[in-house]
Amino acid sequence: MLIAVILYAAVLFHAAICARSRPTPVRPTVRLDDAMFIGKRGNMTDAYLGIKFAEAPRFRLPTLVRQYPRATHDASDFGPSCPQHNSMAVRSIVNYPSVGRSVASSPMKAPWQPGARPSEDCLNLNVWVPTGTGSTSRLPVVVVCRSIVHGIGTMSHDQFSSYDGSVIVRRSVQLGEPIVYVSMNYRVSAFGFLAGREVNDAGVGNIGLEDQRIALKWIQRYITAFGGDPTRVTLWGESAGAISVSLHMLTNGGNTEGLFHRAFMQSGAPIPVGDIAYGQAEFDTLVANTECELAADKLECLRLVPYSVLKAAVDKSPGVISYQSLRLSYLPRVDGRFLVDAPQKLVLNVSVSKIPFVTGSCEDEGTLFSLFSSFIVWDDAHFRDYMLTNYMNGANESHVGDLFETLYPDDPAQGSPFDTGSQYAFLQYERLSAIQGDLVFQAPRRFFLEQTYDKQPTWSFLSKRNKNLSLVGYKVGFLGAAHGSDLSNVYGPGDMTDYLVHFVNHGDPNAPDGRLLGWPQYSVQSRHQMTFLDGDLPLAVTSDVYRAEALKRLTELSLRFPL
């Protein structure tokens, strides 16, 4: 017994000595003004998370932090996320027992999950750098604006914790082309894109875009401390993030103010939106649902109502999983300040930043957004009425001509997911998927390229990967290469990651050593685009000529009848 006690004491003593001698994990630090931020170290990367960059007073423009006072901050975890639009349709899907459990256990964190910590004081950002990077490193910087797949657009986005920037930074180190990765929070839904006359009169339209612009100004001031080069900043986005990137290229007469120098856009281009007054109905509904109807200053009333009351009213607004689908309740609109004209008209007027850019789409962009509306739009008559009343503000049958009969006919074999025949024929689902994807994603992308290719270096891509994807345990081939499916190309990492890293470093996606398949620049003569494929041949250079007449007609209608 005595021997056993002695051995036990020896083990405890040895453990205590080992614990005492074990080195304390190194935590990276960075000084901003008089403050010290302590981050966390991972595999080949250092991360500084949840750094506040601006104040976000409700329905007012953001204000950049003036100076960080003397203090020590723990920057090892994400800050609060901005309030999300949690529509009734989304809530009902998430609460469906089998789907809800699958989403909750999915690696893609949804904004309604516990832990997202929503707060109106949400303007914070995250920085990942290669381990040991110092203030003299001067590495190129990629700044990410991204919305999640579940809630496209300016309706909803997450805290980027699902898409860890260390994946991109680590790959950049492996390629010998290290970069700094920054992700930003910005206000979304009604909190960032409320519209209407009252909003316009107060000069507070598009404040979500203003949040992003302020974050870019913060980067110019502070990124050197992290080892970044403020003269080599690439703005990168997917979905609403990509749309945001394109709008930053259009504002201020195309003058970037030195805030960014390259752009990389996935599934988003200058969209066909109109005047801020087009959002009046949504403003009036929000006012009614917050009991601000009798207020002399309705906008000021919205600023003062309790958060819970405002959030509940916002959640009653139709979301992307609703009849309105891609005609979102809250969109960037012409406000006379950030956007002085419709985005596509600004493109025609050459109000575009003269910087290199990459832009591309998934093959079946519209499928995800046609699932709900296809239950209501079940025949040709409903399809026509839906497109005219929901998407083409003021248009009638005489304006669209043979668009519906010839270019988007009532023939599932010509619908989306493309190249699947009538396999997924269901009411008007494939027809809706084709025209919605083309109207909001494919046509704006091609139009943007056609108007800019001869003025600056441009590249285009098409992702046809993940056609037979399984999601949360279910086969979802009916979605095809859906919106957001190309994200796995980048956060894999994979070949698209490498193209991105090369672009951030050189303003050209091609590998300096020729290791990757060459990606030709876009022109209307060749219309070359990089195509990402499933199978043994994952890359191919193809021509961007599909549905030429259809996309042209949609662009013409968009210019006349914006959302």
C-alpha positions as CSV (number, residue, x, y, z in Angstrom):
1,M,0.0,0.0,0.0
2,L,2.8,2.4,0.9
3,I,4.5,1.7,-2.4
4,A,1.3,2.4,-4.3
5,V,1.0,5.8,-2.4
6,I,4.6,6.7,-3.1
7,L,4.2,5.8,-6.9
8,Y,1.0,7.9,-7.0
9,A,2.7,10.9,-5.4
10,A,5.6,10.5,-7.8
11,V,3.2,10.6,-10.8
12,L,1.5,13.7,-9.4
13,F,4.8,15.4,-8.8
14,H,6.1,14.6,-12.3
15,A,2.8,16.0,-13.8
16,A,3.2,19.2,-11.8
17,I,6.8,19.7,-12.9
18,C,5.8,19.0,-16.6
19,A,2.9,21.5,-16.3
20,R,5.2,24.1,-14.8
21,S,7.9,23.6,-17.5
22,R,5.4,23.5,-20.4
23,P,5.7,26.8,-22.3
24,T,2.8,29.1,-22.3
25,P,1.2,29.2,-25.8
26,V,2.4,32.2,-27.8
27,R,-0.4,34.6,-28.6
28,P,0.3,37.2,-31.3
29,T,-0.1,40.9,-30.5
30,V,-0.6,44.0,-32.6
31,R,-0.6,47.6,-31.4
32,L,-3.3,50.0,-32.9
33,D,-2.8,53.5,-31.6
34,D,-2.4,53.1,-27.8
35,A,-4.2,49.8,-27.6
36,M,-2.8,46.3,-27.6
37,F,-4.9,43.5,-29.3
38,I,-4.0,39.9,-28.4
39,G,-5.0,37.4,-31.1
40,K,-4.7,33.7,-31.4
41,R,-2.2,31.4,-33.2
42,G,-3.3,28.6,-35.5
43,N,-1.7,26.4,-38.1
44,M,0.6,28.7,-40.0
45,T,-1.6,31.7,-39.3
46,D,-2.3,34.4,-36.7
47,A,-5.8,35.7,-36.3
48,Y,-7.1,38.9,-34.8
49,L,-10.9,38.7,-34.4
50,G,-13.8,41.0,-33.5
51,I,-11.9,44.3,-33.8
52,K,-14.4,47.2,-33.8
53,F,-13.9,49.6,-36.7
54,A,-16.9,51.9,-36.5
55,E,-20.0,53.0,-34.6
56,A,-23.3,51.9,-36.1
57,P,-26.1,54.2,-34.8
58,R,-29.4,52.9,-36.0
59,F,-30.5,54.2,-39.4
60,R,-27.5,56.6,-39.5
61,L,-24.3,56.6,-41.4
62,P,-21.4,54.9,-39.7
63,T,-18.5,56.7,-38.0
64,L,-15.0,55.4,-38.1
65,V,-13.3,54.9,-34.8
66,R,-11.2,57.9,-34.0
67,Q,-8.4,56.3,-32.0
68,Y,-8.0,53.3,-29.8
69,P,-7.2,54.5,-26.2
70,R,-4.7,52.7,-24.0
71,A,-6.1,49.3,-23.2
72,T,-5.6,45.6,-23.8
73,H,-8.1,43.7,-25.9
74,D,-8.7,40.0,-26.3
75,A,-9.0,39.5,-30.1
76,S,-9.2,35.7,-30.0
77,D,-13.0,35.3,-30.8
78,F,-15.5,36.8,-33.2
79,G,-17.4,39.9,-32.2
80,P,-21.2,40.2,-32.5
81,S,-22.8,39.7,-35.9
82,C,-25.2,42.3,-37.4
83,P,-28.9,41.5,-37.0
84,Q,-30.1,39.1,-39.6
85,H,-33.4,38.9,-41.5
86,N,-35.1,35.8,-40.2
87,S,-38.2,35.5,-42.3
88,M,-41.1,33.3,-41.4
89,A,-40.3,31.0,-44.4
90,V,-36.7,30.6,-43.2
91,R,-37.8,29.9,-39.6
92,S,-40.3,27.3,-40.7
93,I,-37.7,25.4,-42.8
94,V,-35.1,25.5,-40.0
95,N,-37.7,24.3,-37.4
96,Y,-38.7,21.4,-39.6
97,P,-37.3,18.6,-37.4
98,S,-35.0,16.7,-39.8
99,V,-33.8,19.7,-41.8
100,G,-33.4,21.8,-38.6
101,R,-31.2,19.2,-36.9
102,S,-29.1,18.8,-40.1
103,V,-28.6,22.6,-40.5
104,A,-27.6,23.0,-36.9
105,S,-24.9,20.3,-37.2
106,S,-23.7,21.5,-40.6
107,P,-20.3,23.1,-40.8
108,M,-21.9,26.1,-42.4
109,K,-23.0,28.1,-39.4
110,A,-26.4,29.7,-40.1
111,P,-27.1,33.2,-38.7
112,W,-30.0,32.0,-36.6
113,Q,-27.8,29.5,-34.7
114,P,-27.0,30.3,-31.0
115,G,-23.5,31.8,-30.8
116,A,-23.9,34.3,-33.6
117,R,-24.5,36.9,-30.9
118,P,-26.4,39.5,-33.0
119,S,-26.1,43.1,-31.9
120,E,-26.7,46.5,-33.5
121,D,-23.2,47.4,-32.3
122,C,-21.7,45.0,-34.9
123,L,-19.2,46.9,-37.0
124,N,-16.2,44.7,-36.3
125,L,-13.7,42.9,-38.6
126,N,-11.3,40.0,-38.5
127,V,-7.7,39.8,-39.8
128,W,-5.7,36.7,-40.6
129,V,-2.0,36.8,-41.4
130,P,0.8,34.3,-41.9
131,T,2.4,33.4,-38.5
132,G,5.0,35.9,-37.5
133,T,4.0,38.6,-40.0
134,G,5.2,42.0,-38.8
135,S,4.5,45.6,-39.6
136,T,7.3,45.7,-42.2
137,S,6.1,42.7,-44.2
138,R,3.9,44.7,-46.6
139,L,1.9,41.7,-47.9
140,P,-1.0,42.2,-50.3
141,V,-4.5,42.2,-48.7
142,V,-7.8,40.6,-49.7
143,V,-10.9,42.1,-48.1
144,V,-14.0,39.9,-48.0
145,C,-17.6,41.0,-48.3
146,R,-19.7,37.9,-48.2
147,S,-23.3,36.9,-47.5
148,I,-24.3,33.4,-46.7
149,V,-25.9,31.0,-49.1
150,H,-29.1,30.6,-47.0
151,G,-30.1,34.3,-47.1
152,I,-28.6,35.9,-50.2
153,G,-28.2,39.4,-50.7
154,T,-28.4,42.4,-48.4
155,M,-31.0,40.4,-46.5
156,S,-28.6,38.3,-44.4
157,H,-24.9,37.5,-43.9
158,D,-22.9,35.9,-41.2
159,Q,-19.8,36.5,-39.2
160,F,-17.4,34.7,-41.6
161,S,-16.6,32.2,-38.8
162,S,-17.9,29.4,-41.1
163,Y,-15.3,30.4,-43.8
164,D,-12.1,30.6,-41.8
165,G,-9.6,33.0,-43.4
166,S,-6.8,30.8,-42.3
167,V,-7.6,28.4,-45.1
168,I,-6.8,31.1,-47.7
169,V,-3.8,32.5,-45.8
170,R,-2.3,29.1,-45.3
171,R,-2.6,28.2,-48.9
172,S,-1.0,31.5,-49.9
173,V,2.0,30.6,-47.7
174,Q,2.2,27.2,-49.3
175,L,2.3,28.9,-52.8
176,G,5.0,31.2,-51.7
177,E,2.7,34.2,-52.2
178,P,1.6,35.1,-48.7
179,I,-1.4,37.5,-48.2
180,V,-3.4,39.1,-45.4
181,Y,-7.1,38.3,-45.2
182,V,-9.7,40.7,-43.8
183,S,-13.4,40.0,-43.3
184,M,-15.8,42.7,-42.3
185,N,-19.3,42.9,-40.8
186,Y,-21.8,45.4,-42.3
187,R,-25.4,46.1,-41.6
188,V,-27.9,44.2,-43.7
189,S,-31.6,43.8,-44.2
190,A,-33.6,46.8,-43.1
191,F,-30.8,47.8,-40.7
192,G,-28.5,48.4,-43.7
193,F,-30.7,49.0,-46.7
194,L,-34.0,50.6,-45.7
195,A,-35.4,52.6,-48.5
196,G,-38.2,55.1,-49.1
197,R,-38.7,58.9,-49.3
198,E,-38.0,59.5,-45.6
199,V,-34.8,57.6,-45.8
200,N,-33.8,59.6,-48.9
201,D,-34.6,62.9,-47.3
202,A,-32.5,62.0,-44.3
203,G,-29.5,61.0,-46.6
204,V,-29.2,57.6,-45.0
205,G,-29.8,55.2,-47.9
206,N,-27.4,52.3,-48.5
207,I,-25.8,52.5,-45.1
208,G,-24.7,48.9,-45.4
209,L,-22.5,50.0,-48.3
210,E,-21.3,52.9,-46.3
211,D,-20.3,50.5,-43.5
212,Q,-18.1,48.6,-46.0
213,R,-16.5,51.9,-47.3
214,I,-15.7,52.8,-43.7
215,A,-14.1,49.4,-43.2
216,L,-11.9,50.0,-46.2
217,K,-10.8,53.4,-44.7
218,W,-10.0,51.6,-41.5
219,I,-7.8,49.2,-43.5
220,Q,-5.9,52.1,-45.1
221,R,-5.2,53.5,-41.6
222,Y,-4.3,50.3,-39.7
223,I,-3.5,47.3,-42.0
224,T,0.3,48.1,-42.0
225,A,0.4,47.2,-38.3
226,F,-0.7,43.7,-39.3
227,G,1.9,43.4,-42.1
228,G,-0.5,44.4,-44.9
229,D,0.2,46.7,-47.8
230,P,-2.5,49.4,-48.1
231,T,-1.5,50.0,-51.7
232,R,-2.4,46.4,-52.8
233,V,-5.9,45.7,-51.6
234,T,-8.2,43.4,-53.4
235,L,-12.0,43.6,-52.7
236,W,-13.6,40.2,-52.9
237,G,-17.2,39.1,-52.5
238,E,-19.7,36.4,-53.2
239,S,-23.5,36.9,-53.8
240,A,-24.5,40.2,-52.2
241,G,-20.8,40.6,-51.3
242,A,-20.0,40.5,-55.0
243,I,-22.8,42.9,-55.8
244,S,-21.4,45.2,-53.1
245,V,-17.9,45.0,-54.7
246,S,-19.3,46.0,-58.1
247,L,-21.2,49.0,-56.5
248,H,-18.0,50.2,-54.9
249,M,-16.5,50.2,-58.4
250,L,-19.4,52.5,-59.5
251,T,-19.7,55.0,-56.7
252,N,-17.8,58.3,-56.6
253,G,-17.5,58.4,-60.4
254,G,-15.4,55.2,-60.3
255,N,-12.8,56.9,-58.1
256,T,-11.7,54.2,-55.5
257,E,-10.0,56.9,-53.4
258,G,-7.1,54.4,-53.2
259,L,-9.2,52.2,-50.9
260,F,-8.9,49.1,-53.2
261,H,-7.0,48.2,-56.3
262,R,-8.4,45.0,-57.7
263,A,-11.8,43.2,-57.5
264,F,-12.9,39.5,-57.4
265,M,-16.6,38.8,-57.7
266,Q,-18.4,35.5,-57.4
267,S,-22.1,35.5,-58.4
268,G,-22.7,39.2,-58.3
269,A,-22.4,42.2,-60.7
270,P,-24.1,45.6,-61.0
271,I,-27.8,44.7,-60.5
272,P,-30.9,46.2,-62.2
273,V,-32.2,48.3,-59.3
274,G,-33.9,51.6,-59.5
275,D,-34.7,54.6,-57.3
276,I,-34.8,54.5,-53.5
277,A,-38.5,55.5,-53.7
278,Y,-39.2,52.0,-55.0
279,G,-38.8,50.8,-51.5
280,Q,-41.6,52.9,-50.1
281,A,-44.0,50.1,-49.6
282,E,-41.5,48.2,-47.4
283,F,-40.8,51.3,-45.4
284,D,-44.5,51.9,-44.8
285,T,-45.1,48.3,-43.7
286,L,-42.2,48.5,-41.3
287,V,-43.6,51.7,-39.8
288,A,-47.0,50.1,-39.5
289,N,-45.6,47.0,-37.7
290,T,-43.7,49.1,-35.2
291,E,-46.7,51.4,-34.5
292,C,-44.8,54.5,-35.8
293,E,-47.6,55.5,-38.2
294,L,-48.7,58.5,-36.2
295,A,-45.3,59.8,-35.5
296,A,-44.4,63.2,-37.0
297,D,-41.0,61.8,-37.9
298,K,-41.4,58.2,-38.8
299,L,-37.7,57.5,-39.4
300,E,-36.8,59.0,-36.0
301,C,-39.6,56.8,-34.4
302,L,-37.9,53.7,-36.0
303,R,-34.6,54.8,-34.5
304,L,-36.1,54.9,-31.0
305,V,-38.3,51.8,-30.9
306,P,-36.9,48.9,-28.8
307,Y,-34.7,46.5,-30.7
308,S,-37.0,43.6,-30.1
309,V,-40.0,45.5,-31.6
310,L,-38.0,46.5,-34.7
311,K,-36.4,43.1,-35.2
312,A,-39.8,41.4,-35.0
313,A,-41.2,43.8,-37.6
314,V,-38.2,43.3,-39.9
315,D,-38.7,39.5,-39.7
316,K,-42.2,39.9,-41.0
317,S,-40.8,41.3,-44.3
318,P,-40.8,38.8,-47.2
319,G,-37.4,37.1,-47.4
320,V,-35.6,35.4,-50.3
321,I,-37.5,32.2,-49.5
322,S,-40.8,33.8,-50.4
323,Y,-43.0,34.6,-53.3
324,Q,-40.9,37.7,-54.0
325,S,-37.7,35.6,-54.2
326,L,-34.9,37.7,-55.6
327,R,-36.9,40.9,-55.5
328,L,-35.7,41.5,-52.0
329,S,-37.5,43.7,-49.5
330,Y,-34.2,45.6,-48.8
331,L,-31.8,46.3,-51.7
332,P,-29.1,48.8,-52.6
333,R,-31.0,51.6,-54.5
334,V,-30.3,54.9,-56.2
335,D,-30.0,57.4,-53.3
336,G,-28.3,60.3,-55.1
337,R,-25.2,59.9,-52.8
338,F,-23.6,56.5,-52.9
339,L,-25.4,55.6,-56.1
340,V,-26.2,58.7,-58.2
341,D,-28.0,56.6,-60.9
342,A,-29.1,53.0,-61.6
343,P,-26.0,50.7,-61.5
344,Q,-26.3,49.5,-65.0
345,K,-26.7,53.1,-66.3
346,L,-23.5,54.0,-64.4
347,V,-21.8,51.2,-66.2
348,L,-23.0,52.6,-69.6
349,N,-21.8,56.1,-68.5
350,V,-18.3,54.6,-67.8
351,S,-18.5,55.4,-64.1
352,V,-16.4,52.4,-63.3
353,S,-13.1,52.0,-61.5
354,K,-10.4,51.2,-63.9
355,I,-9.0,48.3,-62.0
356,P,-8.4,44.6,-62.9
357,F,-11.3,42.4,-62.0
358,V,-12.6,38.8,-62.1
359,T,-16.3,38.0,-62.2
360,G,-18.2,34.8,-62.6
361,S,-21.3,32.8,-61.9
362,C,-22.5,29.3,-61.2
363,E,-24.4,27.6,-64.0
364,D,-27.7,27.2,-62.1
365,E,-27.9,30.4,-60.1
366,G,-31.7,30.5,-60.1
367,T,-32.6,27.1,-58.7
368,L,-32.2,27.9,-55.0
369,F,-34.5,30.9,-55.4
370,S,-37.2,29.1,-57.3
371,L,-38.1,26.4,-54.9
372,F,-40.7,28.3,-53.0
373,S,-42.2,30.5,-55.7
374,S,-42.6,27.5,-58.0
375,F,-45.4,26.2,-55.7
376,I,-47.3,29.3,-56.5
377,V,-46.3,30.0,-60.1
378,W,-47.6,26.7,-61.5
379,D,-48.6,27.4,-65.1
380,D,-47.7,29.7,-68.1
381,A,-50.3,32.4,-67.2
382,H,-49.0,32.6,-63.6
383,F,-45.4,32.6,-64.9
384,R,-46.0,35.6,-67.2
385,D,-47.9,37.6,-64.5
386,Y,-45.2,36.8,-61.9
387,M,-42.3,38.0,-64.1
388,L,-44.1,41.2,-65.1
389,T,-45.4,42.2,-61.7
390,N,-42.5,40.9,-59.5
391,Y,-39.4,41.8,-61.6
392,M,-40.2,44.2,-64.4
393,N,-41.6,47.3,-62.8
394,G,-44.0,48.9,-65.2
395,A,-43.6,46.4,-68.1
396,N,-46.4,44.7,-70.0
397,E,-46.7,41.9,-72.6
398,S,-45.9,44.3,-75.4
399,H,-42.6,45.2,-73.9
400,V,-41.4,41.6,-73.5
401,G,-42.4,40.4,-76.9
402,D,-41.6,36.8,-77.5
403,L,-39.2,36.6,-74.5
404,F,-41.4,34.0,-72.7
405,E,-42.5,32.0,-75.7
406,T,-39.1,31.7,-77.5
407,L,-36.3,32.4,-75.1
408,Y,-37.7,31.1,-71.9
409,P,-40.4,28.7,-73.2
410,D,-42.6,26.4,-71.1
411,D,-40.3,23.5,-71.8
412,P,-38.5,22.0,-68.8
413,A,-35.8,20.5,-71.0
414,Q,-34.6,24.1,-71.7
415,G,-34.7,25.1,-68.0
416,S,-32.4,25.0,-65.1
417,P,-30.6,23.0,-63.8
418,F,-29.2,23.1,-67.3
419,D,-28.3,20.0,-69.3
420,T,-30.5,17.8,-67.2
421,G,-33.4,17.5,-69.6
422,S,-36.8,17.2,-68.0
423,Q,-35.4,15.2,-65.0
424,Y,-36.5,17.8,-62.5
425,A,-39.7,19.0,-64.2
426,F,-42.1,20.4,-61.6
427,L,-44.7,23.0,-62.4
428,Q,-42.7,26.1,-63.6
429,Y,-39.6,25.3,-61.5
430,E,-37.0,24.8,-64.2
431,R,-38.4,27.7,-66.3
432,L,-38.3,30.0,-63.2
433,S,-34.8,28.9,-62.3
434,A,-33.5,29.7,-65.8
435,I,-35.0,33.2,-66.1
436,Q,-34.4,34.3,-62.4
437,G,-30.7,33.1,-62.5
438,D,-30.2,34.9,-65.8
439,L,-32.0,38.1,-64.9
440,V,-30.1,38.7,-61.6
441,F,-26.8,37.0,-62.1
442,Q,-25.8,35.9,-65.7
443,A,-27.1,38.9,-67.7
444,P,-25.6,41.6,-65.3
445,R,-22.3,39.7,-65.3
446,R,-22.0,39.5,-69.1
447,F,-23.2,43.1,-69.5
448,F,-20.6,44.3,-67.1
449,L,-17.8,42.5,-69.0
450,E,-19.0,43.7,-72.4
451,Q,-18.9,47.3,-71.2
452,T,-15.5,47.2,-69.5
453,Y,-13.2,44.5,-71.2
454,D,-11.5,47.1,-73.5
455,K,-10.8,49.6,-70.7
456,Q,-9.2,47.3,-68.1
457,P,-8.0,43.7,-67.6
458,T,-11.0,41.5,-67.0
459,W,-11.5,37.7,-66.5
460,S,-14.7,35.6,-66.4
461,F,-15.6,32.2,-65.0
462,L,-18.4,29.7,-65.0
463,S,-18.7,27.1,-62.2
464,K,-20.5,23.8,-63.2
465,R,-19.2,21.9,-60.2
466,N,-21.4,20.1,-57.6
467,K,-24.1,19.2,-60.0
468,N,-25.0,16.1,-58.0
469,L,-24.3,17.5,-54.5
470,S,-25.6,16.0,-51.3
471,L,-26.5,18.5,-48.7
472,V,-27.2,17.6,-45.0
473,G,-27.6,14.0,-46.0
474,Y,-30.0,14.6,-49.0
475,K,-29.4,14.4,-52.7
476,V,-30.0,17.8,-54.2
477,G,-29.3,17.3,-57.8
478,F,-32.4,19.3,-58.6
479,L,-30.4,22.4,-57.6
480,G,-27.6,21.7,-60.1
481,A,-24.6,24.0,-59.8
482,A,-26.6,26.3,-57.5
483,H,-25.9,29.7,-56.2
484,G,-23.0,29.5,-53.7
485,S,-21.8,26.1,-54.8
486,D,-18.6,27.7,-56.1
487,L,-17.6,28.6,-52.5
488,S,-16.1,25.1,-52.1
489,N,-13.8,25.9,-55.0
490,V,-12.2,28.5,-52.9
491,Y,-12.4,27.4,-49.3
492,G,-11.5,23.8,-50.3
493,P,-8.8,24.8,-50.9
494,G,-8.5,24.0,-54.6
495,D,-7.6,25.5,-58.0
496,M,-9.8,28.5,-57.6
497,T,-8.0,29.3,-54.3
498,D,-4.8,29.4,-56.2
499,Y,-6.2,31.6,-58.9
500,L,-7.5,34.0,-56.2
501,V,-4.1,34.1,-54.4
502,H,-2.3,34.8,-57.7
503,F,-4.8,37.6,-58.5
504,V,-4.4,39.2,-55.1
505,N,-0.6,39.2,-55.5
506,H,-0.3,40.1,-59.2
507,G,-3.6,41.5,-60.4
508,D,-3.7,38.5,-62.7
509,P,-5.2,35.0,-61.8
510,N,-2.6,33.1,-63.8
511,A,0.2,31.3,-62.0
512,P,3.6,32.9,-62.7
513,D,5.1,29.5,-63.2
514,G,2.4,28.4,-65.6
515,R,1.4,25.5,-63.2
516,L,-2.4,26.1,-63.7
517,L,-4.3,26.1,-66.9
518,G,-4.0,29.5,-68.5
519,W,-6.9,31.8,-67.9
520,P,-7.3,34.2,-70.9
521,Q,-8.6,37.7,-70.5
522,Y,-12.2,38.4,-71.5
523,S,-13.1,40.1,-74.8
524,V,-16.2,40.3,-76.9
525,Q,-14.2,38.8,-79.8
526,S,-13.2,35.6,-78.0
527,R,-15.5,35.6,-74.9
528,H,-13.1,33.2,-73.1
529,Q,-14.0,32.1,-69.6
530,M,-12.5,29.6,-67.2
531,T,-15.0,26.8,-66.5
532,F,-14.7,24.8,-63.3
533,L,-16.0,21.2,-63.9
534,D,-16.6,18.0,-62.0
535,G,-14.7,14.9,-63.1
536,D,-11.2,14.1,-64.4
537,L,-10.8,17.3,-66.3
538,P,-11.6,19.9,-63.7
539,L,-10.7,23.0,-65.8
540,A,-11.5,24.1,-69.3
541,V,-11.5,27.4,-71.2
542,T,-14.9,27.8,-72.9
543,S,-16.8,30.6,-74.7
544,D,-19.3,32.8,-72.9
545,V,-21.9,32.6,-75.6
546,Y,-24.8,30.6,-74.0
547,R,-28.3,32.1,-74.2
548,A,-26.9,35.1,-76.0
549,E,-30.2,36.6,-77.2
550,A,-32.0,35.8,-74.0
551,L,-29.4,37.6,-71.8
552,K,-29.3,40.6,-74.2
553,R,-33.1,41.0,-74.0
554,L,-33.1,40.7,-70.2
555,T,-30.5,43.4,-70.0
556,E,-32.5,45.7,-72.3
557,L,-35.6,45.2,-70.1
558,S,-33.6,45.7,-66.9
559,L,-32.4,49.1,-68.1
560,R,-36.0,50.2,-68.8
561,F,-37.7,48.5,-65.9
562,P,-35.4,48.2,-62.9
563,L,-36.4,46.5,-59.7
